[in-house]
Amino acid sequence: MTSNPHTTTAPAGIAIDFFVDNEPVMTELATLTVAEILRLSQNAPVEDYFLIEFKGQSNQQVRHEDLNEAIHVHPQQRFAAVFRGPTPVS
């Protein structure tokens, strides 16, 4: 993983569980970039994806397209990885 100057660590021994595409992802870092979240959720190559964050009870959708954007992650936070790469044609 590349060095992220915005990275902060959760309190010692605290793991943060969040979801990407309804799959659980765990980290001990309180701040991750969009690219780091995509890597942790095994969406590769990360350049072919962006994230949608679902906020609040109304499921407001927030797009995160900049791979270097720092996101403060919290428990039970929900994201969807959206493919933006070329679609193969057979």
Backbone torsions as a table, in degrees:
resi	resn	phi	psi	omega
1	MET	NA	140.7	-179.7
2	THR	-78.2	158.4	-179.3
3	SER	-72.5	132.8	-179.6
4	ASN	-116.6	113.3	-177.5
5	PRO	-65.5	-15.7	-179.7
6	HIS	-94.4	0.4	-174.5
7	THR	-70.2	131.1	171.6
8	THR	-125.1	151.2	-177.5
9	THR	-99.9	142.0	174.9
10	ALA	-66.8	161.2	177.3
11	PRO	-51.8	148.0	-174.9
12	ALA	-46.0	129.5	175.8
13	GLY	77.7	3.3	-178.2
14	ILE	-98.6	121.2	176.0
15	ALA	-99.3	141.9	177.9
16	ILE	-106.0	120.6	177.4
17	ASP	-101.8	125.6	175.1
18	PHE	-137.8	178.8	-173.3
19	PHE	-127.8	138.1	170.7
20	VAL	-126.1	121.7	-177.3
21	ASP	55.8	40.2	179.3
22	ASN	64.4	12.5	176.7
23	GLU	-104.4	135.0	-178.8
24	PRO	-69.6	139.6	176.1
25	VAL	-130.2	141.0	-178.4
26	MET	-125.7	142.2	176.0
27	THR	-148.6	158.5	171.3
28	GLU	-104.8	1.6	179.2
29	LEU	-95.6	130.5	-177.8
30	ALA	-80.7	-19.3	179.5
31	THR	-130.8	128.3	179.3
32	LEU	-133.0	153.5	172.5
33	THR	-82.9	165.4	176.0
34	VAL	-57.0	-43.7	-180.0
35	ALA	-61.5	-40.3	179.7
36	GLU	-65.9	-39.4	177.5
37	ILE	-64.1	-42.6	179.1
38	LEU	-63.8	-40.3	178.0
39	ARG	-64.7	-46.0	179.8
40	LEU	-59.7	-32.7	-178.9
41	SER	-91.6	8.1	175.3
42	GLN	62.0	36.0	173.0
43	ASN	-100.0	106.3	-174.9
44	ALA	-139.5	150.8	-3.9
45	PRO	-71.9	141.9	-173.4
46	VAL	-60.1	-26.7	179.8
47	GLU	-64.1	-17.7	-179.6
48	ASP	-91.9	5.9	-176.0
49	TYR	-134.1	158.4	165.0
50	PHE	-136.8	170.8	-177.9
51	LEU	-110.6	145.0	166.1
52	ILE	-111.7	127.3	176.2
53	GLU	-102.2	135.7	177.7
54	PHE	-102.3	119.7	-175.3
55	LYS	-114.8	138.6	172.0
56	GLY	68.1	179.9	-178.8
57	GLN	-70.1	-22.4	179.7
58	SER	-84.2	-2.0	-179.3
59	ASN	56.5	38.7	175.0
60	GLN	-53.7	134.3	-177.2
61	GLN	-100.2	127.6	178.5
62	VAL	-120.4	123.5	-179.8
63	ARG	-84.0	136.8	174.9
64	HIS	-125.1	95.3	-175.2
65	GLU	-99.2	-21.7	179.6
66	ASP	-80.4	113.6	-176.5
67	LEU	-61.9	-21.5	-179.6
68	ASN	-93.5	-1.2	179.3
69	GLU	-64.9	130.5	177.9
70	ALA	-86.4	132.3	179.3
71	ILE	-122.5	128.2	174.7
72	HIS	-80.0	112.9	-177.6
73	VAL	-91.0	146.3	178.7
74	HIS	-137.1	160.2	-177.6
75	PRO	-55.0	138.4	176.7
76	GLN	70.0	8.4	176.9
77	GLN	-62.5	145.8	-175.1
78	ARG	-123.5	135.0	178.4
79	PHE	-133.5	159.8	168.5
80	ALA	-126.8	135.5	174.6
81	ALA	-89.9	126.6	-177.6
82	VAL	-112.1	124.3	179.4
83	PHE	-75.1	129.5	177.6
84	ARG	-125.0	9.2	-179.9
85	GLY	-79.6	179.3	179.0
86	PRO	-68.0	142.7	177.8
87	THR	-94.8	121.1	179.7
88	PRO	-63.9	142.9	177.7
89	VAL	-117.1	132.4	-179.4
90	SER	-101.5	NA	NA
